[in-house]
Amino acid sequence: MVMASSTADPTASSPPSTATTTTSSSSSKPAHPPHLRALASQTHHNLQHQHDWTSLATHTHSANAPHRLLPRPLLSGLPPQRIYTHPDTQAQQLMLSADRPRRPDDETPELEWILPTHVEERWSLRRFQEVFDALPAGDEGRKRVLLATVGGDSTIVYYILHEGIVKPRQN
């Protein structure tokens, strides 16, 4: 089951096809337990109303294999600005920035995948890999997810997770 947000921006790049259709039936059993759906809903609300994300969608089935249930609900959406720039791209941009002014399209936001979790959950590399296996490959075959960790006081902290080894960022 996929629930698309009503705040989707039609001019933004489209989320994966699994996010554009809603299949729900009042007689069908929910795909995930209530506490996982609540985490996804709380994270969706936080991204939409506190961080101004658009095109938010909740996914319950894999984008790679629509018949395959995800380990837990995932979100996808567009942030108001780019979340991550690969270190090699960042270095090139810094070298070029002295030669030319920045253009607004240099920082076009990319579709991001969000994994809602609770601070008291225990995660293993195997569980993270199950999530990465269900995601479509991003730029140059790389996969990344924004880990949304909900605290006991409902505060949400976001971390960027990459599949595999990624060169560290230069500050």
DSSP file (Angstrom, degrees, kcal/mol; ACC not computed):
  #  RESIDUE AA STRUCTURE BP1 BP2  ACC     N-H-->O    O-->H-N    N-H-->O    O-->H-N    TCO  KAPPA ALPHA  PHI   PSI    X-CA   Y-CA   Z-CA
    1    1 A M              0   0    0      0, 0.0     2,-0.4     0, 0.0    59,-0.4   0.000 360.0 360.0 360.0 137.3    0.0    0.0    0.0
    2    2 A V        -     0   0    0     21,-0.2     2,-0.6    57,-0.2    21,-0.4  -0.987 360.0-160.4-127.2 133.3    1.3    3.5   -0.9
    3    3 A M  E     -A   58   0A   0     55,-1.7    55,-2.8    -2,-0.4     2,-0.3  -0.960  10.2-155.6-116.3 118.5   -0.1    6.7    0.4
    4    4 A A  E     -A   57   0A   0     -2,-0.6    53,-0.2    53,-0.2     2,-0.2  -0.712  19.7-118.0 -93.6 143.4    0.7    9.8   -1.6
    5    5 A S    >   -     0   0    0     51,-2.1     3,-0.9    -2,-0.3    -1,-0.1  -0.475   8.9-135.8 -78.1 148.3    0.7   13.2    0.0
    6    6 A S  T 3  S+     0   0    0      1,-0.2    -1,-0.1    -2,-0.2    -2,-0.0   0.513  98.8  71.2 -80.0  -3.9   -1.7   15.8   -1.1
    7    7 A T  T 3   +     0   0    0     49,-0.2    48,-0.6     2,-0.1    -1,-0.2   0.225  67.1 142.6 -95.8  15.2    1.1   18.4   -1.0
    8    8 A A    <   -     0   0    0     -3,-0.9     3,-0.0    46,-0.2    46,-0.0  -0.298  50.4-132.9 -60.2 136.4    2.9   17.0   -4.1
    9    9 A D    >   -     0   0    0      1,-0.1     3,-1.3     4,-0.1    -1,-0.1  -0.834   9.6-155.8 -91.6 112.9    4.5   19.6   -6.3
   10   10 A P  T 3  S+     0   0    0      0, 0.0    -1,-0.1     0, 0.0     4,-0.1   0.721  92.1  55.1 -66.2 -19.4    3.5   18.8   -9.9
   11   11 A T  T 3  S+     0   0    0      2,-0.1     3,-0.1    -3,-0.0     2,-0.1   0.641  92.1  89.8 -86.3 -13.9    6.5   20.7  -11.3
   12   12 A A  S <  S-     0   0    0     -3,-1.3     2,-0.0     1,-0.1    43,-0.0  -0.345  97.0 -81.0 -78.3 161.8    9.0   18.7   -9.2
   13   13 A S        -     0   0    0      1,-0.1    -1,-0.1    -2,-0.1    -4,-0.1  -0.370  58.4-103.6 -63.0 143.7   10.6   15.5  -10.4
   14   14 A S        -     0   0    0      1,-0.1    -1,-0.1    -3,-0.1     3,-0.1  -0.379  26.8-123.0 -74.2 142.8    8.3   12.6   -9.9
   15   15 A P        -     0   0    0      0, 0.0     5,-0.1     0, 0.0    -1,-0.1  -0.309  53.5 -66.8 -70.9 168.0    8.7   10.1   -7.1
   16   16 A P    >>  -     0   0    0      0, 0.0     3,-2.7     0, 0.0     4,-0.5  -0.122  53.0-103.7 -55.1 155.8    9.1    6.4   -8.1
   17   17 A S  G >4 S+     0   0    0      1,-0.3     3,-0.9     2,-0.2     4,-0.5   0.759 118.9  66.9 -57.5 -25.9    6.0    4.9   -9.7
   18   18 A T  G 34 S+     0   0    0      1,-0.2    -1,-0.3     2,-0.2    42,-0.2   0.708 100.6  51.2 -67.9 -16.6    5.2    3.0   -6.4
   19   19 A A  G <4 S+     0   0    0     -3,-2.7    -1,-0.2     1,-0.2    -2,-0.2   0.579  98.9  63.9 -94.9 -10.7    4.5    6.4   -4.8
   20   20 A T  S << S+     0   0    0     -3,-0.9     2,-0.4    -4,-0.5    -1,-0.2   0.557  95.1  63.5 -93.9  -6.7    2.1    7.7   -7.4
   21   21 A T        -     0   0    0     -4,-0.5     2,-0.6    -3,-0.2   -19,-0.1  -0.929  65.2-153.5-118.8 143.6   -0.6    5.1   -6.9
   22   22 A T        +     0   0    0     -2,-0.4     2,-0.6   -21,-0.1   -19,-0.1  -0.959  12.6 179.9-115.3 121.5   -2.7    4.6   -3.9
   23   23 A T        +     0   0    0     -2,-0.6     2,-0.4   -21,-0.4   -21,-0.2  -0.949  19.6 146.5-121.6 111.7   -4.1    1.1   -3.3
   24   24 A S        -     0   0    0     -2,-0.6     2,-0.4   -23,-0.1    -2,-0.1  -0.999  23.0-172.8-145.5 146.5   -6.1    0.8   -0.2
   25   25 A S    >   -     0   0    0     -2,-0.4     3,-0.9     3,-0.1    -2,-0.0  -0.999  27.2-136.2-138.5 137.1   -9.1   -1.2    0.8
   26   26 A S  T 3  S+     0   0    0     -2,-0.4    -1,-0.1     1,-0.3     0, 0.0   0.767 108.7  48.2 -65.9 -22.9  -11.0   -0.9    4.1
   27   27 A S  T 3  S+     0   0    0      2,-0.1    -1,-0.3    -3,-0.0     2,-0.2   0.592  91.9  97.8 -92.6 -10.2  -11.1   -4.7    4.3
   28   28 A S  S <  S-     0   0    0     -3,-0.9    -3,-0.1     1,-0.1     3,-0.1  -0.521  78.8-115.4 -81.5 147.2   -7.4   -5.3    3.6
   29   29 A K        -     0   0    0     -2,-0.2    -1,-0.1     1,-0.1    -2,-0.1  -0.596  38.3-102.3 -77.5 136.6   -5.0   -5.8    6.5
   30   30 A P        -     0   0    0      0, 0.0    -1,-0.1     0, 0.0    -6,-0.0  -0.261  24.1-130.0 -58.5 147.1   -2.4   -3.0    6.8
   31   31 A A  S    S+     0   0    0      2,-0.1    -2,-0.0    -3,-0.1    38,-0.0   0.793  86.4  30.9 -71.0 -29.4    1.0   -4.0    5.5
   32   32 A H  S    S-     0   0    0      1,-0.1    40,-0.1    40,-0.0     5,-0.1  -0.888  94.5 -87.7-130.4 158.4    3.0   -3.0    8.6
   33   33 A P    >>  -     0   0    0      0, 0.0     4,-1.9     0, 0.0     3,-0.7  -0.213  43.4-108.3 -62.0 156.0    2.3   -2.8   12.4
   34   34 A P  H 3> S+     0   0    0      0, 0.0     4,-2.5     0, 0.0     5,-0.2   0.844 115.9  57.4 -56.0 -38.6    0.7    0.4   13.8
   35   35 A H  H 3> S+     0   0    0      1,-0.2     4,-1.7     2,-0.2     5,-0.1   0.857 108.5  46.7 -66.7 -32.2    3.9    1.6   15.5
   36   36 A L  H <> S+     0   0    0     -3,-0.7     4,-2.1     2,-0.2    -1,-0.2   0.883 112.5  49.3 -74.0 -38.3    5.8    1.6   12.2
   37   37 A R  H  X S+     0   0    0     -4,-1.9     4,-2.4     2,-0.2    -2,-0.2   0.877 110.0  52.7 -65.6 -36.5    3.0    3.4   10.4
   38   38 A A  H  X S+     0   0    0     -4,-2.5     4,-2.7     2,-0.2     5,-0.2   0.899 107.8  50.5 -66.0 -41.0    2.9    5.9   13.3
   39   39 A L  H  X S+     0   0    0     -4,-1.7     4,-2.4     2,-0.2     5,-0.2   0.926 112.2  47.6 -60.9 -44.2    6.7    6.6   12.9
   40   40 A A  H  X S+     0   0    0     -4,-2.1     4,-2.6     1,-0.2    -2,-0.2   0.912 113.2  48.2 -63.4 -42.6    6.3    7.1    9.2
   41   41 A S  H  X S+     0   0    0     -4,-2.4     4,-2.5     2,-0.2    -2,-0.2   0.911 112.2  48.3 -65.1 -43.1    3.3    9.4    9.7
   42   42 A Q  H  X S+     0   0    0     -4,-2.7     4,-2.2     2,-0.2    -2,-0.2   0.906 114.0  46.5 -64.5 -42.0    5.1   11.4   12.4
   43   43 A T  H  X S+     0   0    0     -4,-2.4     4,-2.7    -5,-0.2     5,-0.2   0.911 111.2  52.1 -66.8 -42.5    8.2   11.8   10.1
   44   44 A H  H  X S+     0   0    0     -4,-2.6     4,-2.5     1,-0.2     5,-0.2   0.933 110.8  48.1 -56.8 -48.0    6.1   12.7    7.1
   45   45 A H  H  X S+     0   0    0     -4,-2.5     4,-2.8     1,-0.2     5,-0.4   0.904 111.8  49.8 -61.0 -43.4    4.4   15.4    9.2
   46   46 A N  H  X>S+     0   0    0     -4,-2.2     4,-2.1     1,-0.2     5,-1.1   0.921 113.1  45.3 -63.3 -45.5    7.8   16.7   10.4
   47   47 A L  H  <5S+     0   0    0     -4,-2.7     6,-2.4     3,-0.2     4,-0.5   0.909 118.1  43.7 -65.4 -41.6    9.3   16.9    6.9
   48   48 A Q  H  <5S+     0   0    0     -4,-2.5     4,-0.4    -5,-0.2    -2,-0.2   0.937 126.7  26.1 -70.3 -47.8    6.2   18.5    5.4
   49   49 A H  H  <5S+     0   0    0     -4,-2.8    -3,-0.2    -5,-0.2    -2,-0.2   0.753 131.3  32.1 -95.6 -25.7    5.4   21.1    8.1
   50   50 A Q  T  <5S+     0   0    0     -4,-2.1    -3,-0.2    -5,-0.4    -2,-0.1   0.737 130.5  29.3-100.6 -27.9    8.8   21.8    9.8
   51   51 A H  S   <S-     0   0    0     -5,-1.1    -3,-0.2    -4,-0.5    -4,-0.1   0.360  96.8-124.7-119.4   4.5   11.2   21.3    6.9
   52   52 A D        +     0   0    0     -4,-0.4    -4,-0.2    -6,-0.2     2,-0.1   0.801  45.8 167.5  59.7  36.2    9.1   22.3    3.9
   53   53 A W        -     0   0    0     -6,-2.4     2,-0.3    -9,-0.1     3,-0.2  -0.472  16.2-158.5 -75.9 153.8    9.6   19.1    1.9
   54   54 A T  E     + B   0  78A   0     24,-2.5    24,-3.0     1,-0.1   -46,-0.2  -0.777  63.4  34.1-125.1 172.0    7.3   18.5   -1.1
   55   55 A S  E    S+     0   0A   0    -48,-0.6     2,-0.2    -2,-0.3    -1,-0.1   0.809  76.4 174.9  53.0  35.3    6.2   15.4   -3.1
   56   56 A L  E     +     0   0A   0     -3,-0.2   -51,-2.1    21,-0.1     2,-0.3  -0.504   4.0 172.9 -74.2 138.4    6.2   13.3    0.0
   57   57 A A  E     -AB   4  76A   0     19,-2.2    19,-2.0   -53,-0.2     2,-0.5  -0.993  27.9-134.2-144.2 147.9    5.0    9.7   -0.3
   58   58 A T  E     -AB   3  75A   0    -55,-2.8   -55,-1.7    -2,-0.3     2,-0.4  -0.906  23.3-159.2-103.9 129.3    4.8    6.7    2.0
   59   59 A H  E     + B   0  74A   0     15,-3.9    15,-2.2    -2,-0.5   -57,-0.2  -0.902  24.7 169.1-113.7 135.5    6.0    3.4    0.5
   60   60 A T  E     +     0   0A   0     -2,-0.4    10,-2.7   -59,-0.4     2,-0.3   0.516  69.5  54.3-115.2 -14.2    5.1    0.0    1.8
   61   61 A H  E    S- B   0  69A   0      8,-0.3     8,-0.2   -43,-0.1    -1,-0.1  -0.916  94.6 -92.0-124.0 151.0    6.3   -2.0   -1.2
   62   62 A S        -     0   0    0      6,-2.9     6,-0.2     3,-0.5    73,-0.1  -0.254  18.8-143.9 -61.1 139.4    9.7   -2.1   -2.9
   63   63 A A  S    S+     0   0    0     71,-1.1    -1,-0.1     1,-0.2    72,-0.1   0.763 104.2  51.0 -71.6 -25.9   10.3    0.2   -5.9
   64   64 A N  S    S+     0   0    0     70,-0.8    -1,-0.2     1,-0.3    71,-0.1   0.838 127.7  18.1 -79.7 -35.1   12.4   -2.5   -7.4
   65   65 A A    >   -     0   0    0     69,-0.2     3,-3.0     3,-0.2    -3,-0.5  -0.794  69.6-164.0-139.4  91.4    9.8   -5.3   -7.0
   66   66 A P  T 3  S+     0   0    0      0, 0.0    -1,-0.1     0, 0.0    -3,-0.1   0.681  89.5  57.8 -55.5 -20.6    6.3   -3.9   -6.4
   67   67 A H  T 3  S+     0   0    0     -6,-0.1     2,-0.5     2,-0.1     0, 0.0   0.625  89.6  90.9 -81.9 -12.7    5.0   -7.2   -5.2
   68   68 A R  S <  S-     0   0    0     -3,-3.0    -6,-2.9    -6,-0.2     2,-0.2  -0.740  76.2-132.2 -92.5 124.1    7.7   -7.3   -2.4
   69   69 A L  E     -B   61   0A   0     -2,-0.5    -8,-0.3    -8,-0.2    -2,-0.1  -0.502  23.2-120.6 -71.3 135.6    6.8   -5.8    1.0
   70   70 A L  E     -     0   0A   0    -10,-2.7    61,-0.1    -2,-0.2    -1,-0.1  -0.380  23.2-113.3 -69.6 155.8    9.4   -3.4    2.4
   71   71 A P  E    S-     0   0A   0      0, 0.0    -1,-0.1     0, 0.0    60,-0.1   0.808  97.6 -14.9 -59.3 -27.9   10.8   -4.3    5.9
   72   72 A R  E    S-     0   0A   0    -13,-0.1   -13,-0.1   -40,-0.1   -35,-0.0  -0.948  96.5 -66.9-163.6 164.2    9.0   -1.2    7.2
   73   73 A P  E     -     0   0A   0      0, 0.0     2,-0.3     0, 0.0   -13,-0.2  -0.353  49.9-165.1 -62.5 139.4    7.4    1.9    5.6
   74   74 A L  E     -B   59   0A   0    -15,-2.2   -15,-3.9    41,-0.1     2,-0.3  -0.867   7.0-142.5-118.8 156.9    9.8    4.2    3.9
   75   75 A L  E     -BC  58 114A   0     39,-2.5    39,-3.0    -2,-0.3     2,-0.3  -0.836  11.0-168.2-113.3 155.9    9.2    7.8    2.7
   76   76 A S  E     +BC  57 113A   0    -19,-2.0   -19,-2.2    -2,-0.3     2,-0.3  -0.978  23.3 130.7-136.4 153.9   10.4    9.6   -0.4
   77   77 A G  E     - C   0 112A   0     35,-1.8    35,-2.8    -2,-0.3   -22,-0.2  -0.983  51.3 -89.3 178.4 175.9   10.2   13.3   -1.1
   78   78 A L  E     -B   54   0A   0    -24,-3.0   -24,-2.5    -2,-0.3    33,-0.1  -0.930  33.7-144.7-109.5 121.4   12.0   16.5   -2.3
   79   79 A P        -     0   0    0      0, 0.0   -26,-0.1     0, 0.0   -27,-0.1  -0.371  29.1-109.8 -75.0 163.4   13.7   18.7    0.3
   80   80 A P  S    S+     0   0    0      0, 0.0     2,-0.3     0, 0.0   -28,-0.1   0.775 101.9  12.8 -66.4 -24.2   13.7   22.4   -0.2
   81   81 A Q  S    S-     0   0    0     27,-0.1    29,-0.1    29,-0.1    27,-0.1  -0.958 104.2 -70.5-145.5 163.9   17.4   22.3   -1.1
   82   82 A R        -     0   0    0     25,-0.8     3,-0.1    -2,-0.3    26,-0.0  -0.294  36.9-162.1 -59.5 134.4   20.0   19.6   -1.9
   83   83 A I        +     0   0    0      1,-0.2     2,-0.4    27,-0.1    -1,-0.1   0.851  69.0  21.0 -84.4 -40.0   20.8   17.5    1.2
   84   84 A Y        -     0   0    0     26,-0.0     2,-0.4     2,-0.0    -1,-0.2  -0.991  53.4-168.7-140.9 137.8   24.1   15.9    0.0
   85   85 A T        -     0   0    0     -2,-0.4     5,-0.1    -3,-0.1    22,-0.0  -0.998  36.0-113.9-123.7 127.7   26.8   16.6   -2.5
   86   86 A H     >  -     0   0    0     -2,-0.4     4,-2.7     1,-0.1     3,-0.3  -0.300  27.5-119.6 -58.0 141.0   29.3   13.9   -3.2
   87   87 A P  H  > S+     0   0    0      0, 0.0     4,-2.2     0, 0.0     5,-0.2   0.832 112.9  51.8 -55.3 -36.9   32.8   15.0   -2.1
   88   88 A D  H  > S+     0   0    0      2,-0.2     4,-1.9     1,-0.2     5,-0.1   0.915 112.8  45.0 -66.5 -41.5   34.3   14.8   -5.6
   89   89 A T  H  > S+     0   0    0     -3,-0.3     4,-2.4     2,-0.2    -1,-0.2   0.888 111.4  54.0 -66.5 -39.5   31.5   17.0   -7.0
   90   90 A Q  H  X S+     0   0    0     -4,-2.7     4,-2.1     1,-0.2    -2,-0.2   0.905 107.6  49.9 -61.7 -42.8   31.9   19.3   -4.0
   91   91 A A  H  X S+     0   0    0     -4,-2.2     4,-2.0     2,-0.2    -1,-0.2   0.904 111.0  49.3 -63.6 -41.9   35.6   19.8   -4.8
   92   92 A Q  H  X S+     0   0    0     -4,-1.9     4,-2.2     1,-0.2    -2,-0.2   0.909 110.2  51.1 -63.3 -41.9   34.9   20.5   -8.5
   93   93 A Q  H  X S+     0   0    0     -4,-2.4     4,-1.8     1,-0.2    -2,-0.2   0.887 108.6  51.4 -63.7 -39.1   32.3   23.0   -7.5
   94   94 A L  H  X S+     0   0    0     -4,-2.1     4,-0.6     2,-0.2    -1,-0.2   0.901 110.9  47.8 -65.5 -40.3   34.7   24.8   -5.2
   95   95 A M  H  < S+     0   0    0     -4,-2.0     3,-0.5     1,-0.2     4,-0.3   0.888 116.6  43.4 -67.0 -38.2   37.4   25.0   -7.8
   96   96 A L  H >X S+     0   0    0     -4,-2.2     4,-1.5     1,-0.2     3,-1.1   0.733  96.6  76.3 -78.9 -22.6   34.9   26.4  -10.4
   97   97 A S  H 3< S+     0   0    0     -4,-1.8    -1,-0.2     1,-0.3    -2,-0.2   0.784  89.9  56.8 -64.2 -26.7   33.2   28.8   -8.0
   98   98 A A  T 3< S+     0   0    0     -4,-0.6    -1,-0.3    -3,-0.5    -2,-0.2   0.804 109.9  46.5 -71.0 -27.7   36.0   31.2   -8.3
   99   99 A D  T <4 S+     0   0    0     -3,-1.1    -2,-0.2    -4,-0.3    -1,-0.2   0.759 122.7  18.1 -86.4 -27.0   35.6   31.4  -12.0
  100  100 A R  S  < S-     0   0    0     -4,-1.5    -1,-0.2     3,-0.0     3,-0.1  -0.988  80.0-104.1-145.7 151.7   31.8   31.8  -12.2
  101  101 A P        -     0   0    0      0, 0.0     2,-0.1     0, 0.0    -3,-0.1  -0.380  48.0 -95.7 -71.4 155.5   29.0   32.8  -10.0
  102  102 A R        -     0   0    0     -5,-0.1     3,-0.0    -2,-0.1    -5,-0.0  -0.453  35.1-148.0 -70.7 142.1   26.6   30.2   -8.6
  103  103 A R    >   -     0   0    0     -2,-0.1     3,-1.6     1,-0.1     4,-0.4  -0.838  20.5-121.9-108.0 150.3   23.4   29.5  -10.5
  104  104 A P  G >  S+     0   0    0      0, 0.0     3,-1.1     0, 0.0    -1,-0.1   0.834 111.4  59.4 -59.6 -32.3   20.2   28.4   -8.7
  105  105 A D  G >  S+     0   0    0      1,-0.2     3,-1.0     2,-0.1    -3,-0.0   0.582  85.6  78.9 -76.5  -6.9   20.1   25.2  -10.8
  106  106 A D  G <  S+     0   0    0     -3,-1.6    -1,-0.2     1,-0.2    -4,-0.0   0.787 100.2  40.3 -65.5 -26.3   23.5   24.1   -9.4
  107  107 A E  G <  S+     0   0    0     -3,-1.1   -25,-0.8    -4,-0.4    -1,-0.2  -0.176  77.7 160.3-117.8  38.5   21.7   23.0   -6.2
  108  108 A T    <   -     0   0    0     -3,-1.0   -27,-0.1   -27,-0.1    -3,-0.1  -0.421  45.7-111.4 -61.8 129.6   18.5   21.4   -7.5
  109  109 A P        -     0   0    0      0, 0.0     2,-0.3     0, 0.0   -27,-0.1  -0.288  28.9-143.2 -63.7 148.7   17.1   19.1   -4.9
  110  110 A E        -     0   0    0    -29,-0.1     2,-0.2    -3,-0.1   -27,-0.1  -0.804  28.8 -92.7-108.8 153.1   17.2   15.4   -5.5
  111  111 A L        -     0   0    0     -2,-0.3     2,-0.3   -33,-0.1   -33,-0.2  -0.482  48.9-159.2 -62.4 129.5   14.5   12.8   -4.5
  112  112 A E  E     -C   77   0A   0    -35,-2.8   -35,-1.8    -2,-0.2     2,-0.4  -0.870  12.6-139.8-115.9 148.2   15.5   11.4   -1.1
  113  113 A W  E     -C   76   0A   0     31,-0.4    33,-3.4    -2,-0.3     2,-0.4  -0.886  19.0-157.7-103.0 137.1   14.5    8.2    0.6
  114  114 A I  E     -Cd  75 146A   0    -39,-3.0   -39,-2.5    -2,-0.4    33,-0.2  -0.964   8.5-158.7-123.1 132.0   13.7    8.4    4.4
  115  115 A L  E     - d   0 147A   0     31,-2.6    33,-2.2    -2,-0.4     2,-0.3  -0.904  15.6-149.3-109.3 101.9   13.8    5.6    6.9
  116  116 A P  E     + d   0 148A   0      0, 0.0     2,-0.3     0, 0.0    33,-0.2  -0.565  28.4 162.2 -73.7 129.6   11.8    6.4   10.0
  117  117 A T  E     - d   0 149A   0     31,-3.3    33,-2.7    -2,-0.3     2,-0.4  -0.882  35.4-119.1-137.8 169.1   13.1    4.7   13.1
  118  118 A H  E >   - d   0 150A   0     -2,-0.3     3,-2.0    31,-0.2    33,-0.2  -0.895  25.6-121.8-111.5 146.4   12.8    5.1   16.9
  119  119 A V  T 3  S+     0   0    0     31,-2.6    32,-0.1    -2,-0.4    -1,-0.1   0.758 110.8  55.0 -58.6 -27.2   15.8    5.9   19.1
  120  120 A E  T 3  S+     0   0    0     30,-0.3    -1,-0.3     2,-0.1     2,-0.2   0.473  84.7 106.2 -88.8  -1.0   15.3    2.7   21.2
  121  121 A E    <   -     0   0    0     -3,-2.0     2,-0.5     1,-0.0    -4,-0.0  -0.487  66.3-135.0 -75.5 148.3   15.4    0.4   18.2
  122  122 A R        -     0   0    0     -2,-0.2     2,-0.4     2,-0.0    -2,-0.1  -0.919  22.7-166.1-103.9 127.7   18.4   -1.8   17.6
  123  123 A W        -     0   0    0     -2,-0.5     2,-0.3     4,-0.0     3,-0.0  -0.892   4.8-164.9-116.1 144.3   19.7   -1.9   14.1
  124  124 A S     >  -     0   0    0     -2,-0.4     4,-2.1     1,-0.1     5,-0.2  -0.782  37.2-108.6-117.5 165.6   22.2   -4.2   12.5
  125  125 A L  H  > S+     0   0    0     -2,-0.3     4,-2.5     1,-0.2     5,-0.2   0.872 120.3  57.4 -60.3 -35.7   24.0   -4.0    9.2
  126  126 A R  H  > S+     0   0    0      2,-0.2     4,-2.0     1,-0.2    -1,-0.2   0.915 106.0  48.1 -62.0 -43.5   21.8   -6.8    7.9
  127  127 A R  H  > S+     0   0    0      2,-0.2     4,-1.4     1,-0.2    -1,-0.2   0.905 112.3  48.6 -66.0 -40.7   18.6   -4.8    8.6
  128  128 A F  H  X S+     0   0    0     -4,-2.1     4,-2.5     1,-0.2    -1,-0.2   0.911 109.5  53.4 -63.7 -40.2   20.1   -1.7    6.9
  129  129 A Q  H  X S+     0   0    0     -4,-2.5     4,-2.7     1,-0.2    -2,-0.2   0.869 103.1  56.9 -63.7 -36.4   21.1   -3.8    3.9
  130  130 A E  H  X S+     0   0    0     -4,-2.0     4,-0.9     2,-0.2    -1,-0.2   0.891 109.2  46.6 -59.7 -38.9   17.5   -5.1    3.6
  131  131 A V  H >X S+     0   0    0     -4,-1.4     3,-0.8     2,-0.2     4,-0.6   0.943 112.5  48.5 -68.0 -47.9   16.4   -1.5    3.3
  132  132 A F  H >< S+     0   0    0     -4,-2.5     3,-1.2     1,-0.2    -2,-0.2   0.873 106.1  58.4 -60.9 -37.3   19.1   -0.6    0.7
  133  133 A D  H 3< S+     0   0    0     -4,-2.7    -1,-0.2     1,-0.3    -2,-0.2   0.800 104.7  51.6 -62.1 -28.3   18.2   -3.7   -1.3
  134  134 A A  H << S+     0   0    0     -4,-0.9   -71,-1.1    -3,-0.8   -70,-0.8   0.576  95.9  88.4 -85.5 -10.0   14.6   -2.4   -1.7
  135  135 A L  S << S-     0   0    0     -3,-1.2     2,-0.2    -4,-0.6     3,-0.1  -0.601  80.5-115.9 -90.7 148.8   15.7    1.0   -2.9
  136  136 A P        -     0   0    0      0, 0.0     2,-0.1     0, 0.0    -2,-0.1  -0.525  42.7 -96.8 -74.5 151.6   16.3    2.0   -6.6
  137  137 A A        -     0   0    0     -2,-0.2     6,-0.2     1,-0.1     5,-0.1  -0.423  40.2-156.1 -69.2 142.4   19.9    3.0   -7.4
  138  138 A G    >   -     0   0    0      4,-3.5     3,-1.7     1,-0.3     5,-0.1   0.151  53.1 -13.0 -93.8-146.6   20.6    6.7   -7.4
  139  139 A D  G >  S-     0   0    0      1,-0.3     3,-2.3     2,-0.2    -1,-0.3  -0.307 135.9  -5.1 -57.1 131.4   23.4    8.6   -9.2
  140  140 A E  G 3  S-     0   0    0      1,-0.3    -1,-0.3    -3,-0.1     3,-0.1   0.790 129.9 -61.2  53.5  32.7   26.1    6.3  -10.6
  141  141 A G  G <  S+     0   0    0     -3,-1.7    -1,-0.3     1,-0.3    -2,-0.2   0.526  99.8 140.4  77.5   5.2   24.5    3.3   -8.9
  142  142 A R    <   -     0   0    0     -3,-2.3    -4,-3.5    -5,-0.1     2,-0.4  -0.515  36.8-154.7 -82.5 149.9   24.9    4.7   -5.4
  143  143 A K        +     0   0    0     20,-0.3    20,-2.3    -6,-0.2     2,-0.3  -0.975  17.3 167.2-124.4 140.0   22.2    4.3   -2.8
  144  144 A R  E     - E   0 162A   0     -2,-0.4   -31,-0.4    18,-0.2     2,-0.3  -0.987  12.0-166.3-147.0 156.2   21.6    6.5    0.2
  145  145 A V  E     - E   0 161A   0     16,-2.5    16,-3.0    -2,-0.3     2,-0.7  -0.988  24.2-125.2-141.2 147.7   18.8    7.0    2.8
  146  146 A L  E     -dE 114 160A   0    -33,-3.4   -31,-2.6    -2,-0.3     2,-0.7  -0.866  27.1-144.3 -93.8 113.9   18.0    9.7    5.3
  147  147 A L  E     -dE 115 159A   0     12,-3.3    12,-2.0    -2,-0.7     2,-0.7  -0.712  11.5-161.3 -82.4 115.1   17.7    7.9    8.7
  148  148 A A  E     -dE 116 158A   0    -33,-2.2   -31,-3.3    -2,-0.7     2,-0.7  -0.877   6.2-167.1-100.5 109.3   15.0    9.7   10.7
  149  149 A T  E     -dE 117 157A   0      8,-3.1     8,-2.3    -2,-0.7     2,-0.5  -0.873   6.4-153.7-104.3 114.9   15.4    8.8   14.3
  150  150 A V  E     -dE 118 156A   0    -33,-2.7   -31,-2.6    -2,-0.7   -30,-0.3  -0.751  12.8-149.4 -90.1 126.0   12.4    9.8   16.5
  151  151 A G    >   -     0   0    0      4,-3.3     3,-1.8    -2,-0.5    -1,-0.0  -0.315  31.0 -97.1 -87.8 173.8   13.3   10.4   20.2
  152  152 A G  T 3  S+     0   0    0      1,-0.3    -1,-0.1     2,-0.1    -2,-0.0   0.746 126.0  51.0 -62.4 -25.5   11.2    9.9   23.3
  153  153 A D  T 3  S-     0   0    0      2,-0.1    -1,-0.3     0, 0.0     3,-0.1   0.219 123.2-104.6 -97.0  14.2   10.2   13.6   23.3
  154  154 A S  S <  S+     0   0    0     -3,-1.8     2,-0.2     1,-0.3    -2,-0.1   0.468  73.6 144.5  75.7   5.4    9.1   13.4   19.6
  155  155 A T        -     0   0    0     -5,-0.1    -4,-3.3     1,-0.0     2,-0.5  -0.529  39.2-147.7 -68.8 140.2   12.2   15.2   18.4
  156  156 A I  E     -E  150   0A   0     -6,-0.2     2,-0.4    -2,-0.2    -6,-0.2  -0.959  11.9-168.5-117.1 127.6   13.5   13.9   15.1
  157  157 A V  E     -E  149   0A   0     -8,-2.3    -8,-3.1    -2,-0.5     2,-0.4  -0.918  11.5-147.4-112.2 139.1   17.1   13.8   14.1
  158  158 A Y  E     -E  148   0A   0     -2,-0.4     2,-0.4   -10,-0.2   -10,-0.2  -0.902  15.5-179.7-114.0 135.3   18.2   13.1   10.6
  159  159 A Y  E     -E  147   0A   0    -12,-2.0   -12,-3.3    -2,-0.4     2,-0.5  -0.975  26.3-126.2-129.0 143.6   21.4   11.2    9.5
  160  160 A I  E     -E  146   0A   0     -2,-0.4     2,-0.4   -14,-0.2   -14,-0.2  -0.809  27.2-170.0 -90.8 125.9   22.6   10.5    6.0
  161  161 A L  E     -E  145   0A   0    -16,-3.0   -16,-2.5    -2,-0.5     2,-0.3  -0.961   1.9-163.8-116.8 134.2   23.4    6.8    5.4
  162  162 A H  E     -E  144   0A   0     -2,-0.4     2,-0.4   -18,-0.2   -18,-0.2  -0.867  23.7-117.8-112.4 148.9   25.2    5.4    2.3
  163  163 A E  S    S-     0   0    0    -20,-2.3   -20,-0.3    -2,-0.3     2,-0.1  -0.730  82.2 -10.5 -81.0 131.4   25.3    1.9    1.1
  164  164 A G  S    S-     0   0    0     -2,-0.4     2,-0.5   -22,-0.1    -2,-0.2  -0.380 113.8 -26.2  81.0-159.1   29.0    0.7    1.1
  165  165 A I        -     0   0    0     -2,-0.1     2,-0.4     0, 0.0    -2,-0.1  -0.814  59.2-173.8 -99.6 130.6   32.0    2.8    1.6
  166  166 A V        -     0   0    0     -2,-0.5     3,-0.1    -4,-0.1    -4,-0.1  -0.982  32.5-106.8-126.6 135.5   31.8    6.5    0.7
  167  167 A K        -     0   0    0     -2,-0.4   -79,-0.1     1,-0.1     0, 0.0  -0.331  46.2-108.0 -56.6 133.9   34.7    9.0    0.6
  168  168 A P        -     0   0    0      0, 0.0     2,-0.2     0, 0.0    -1,-0.1  -0.281  34.8-103.2 -67.3 154.2   34.3   11.3    3.6
  169  169 A R        -     0   0    0     -3,-0.1     2,-0.5     1,-0.0   -83,-0.1  -0.485  27.5-129.2 -76.2 143.3   33.3   14.9    3.1
  170  170 A Q              0   0    0     -2,-0.2    -1,-0.0     1,-0.1     0, 0.0  -0.824 360.0 360.0 -93.6 130.0   35.9   17.7    3.2
  171  171 A N              0   0    0     -2,-0.5    -1,-0.1     0, 0.0    -2,-0.0   0.417 360.0 360.0-101.1 360.0   35.1   20.6    5.5
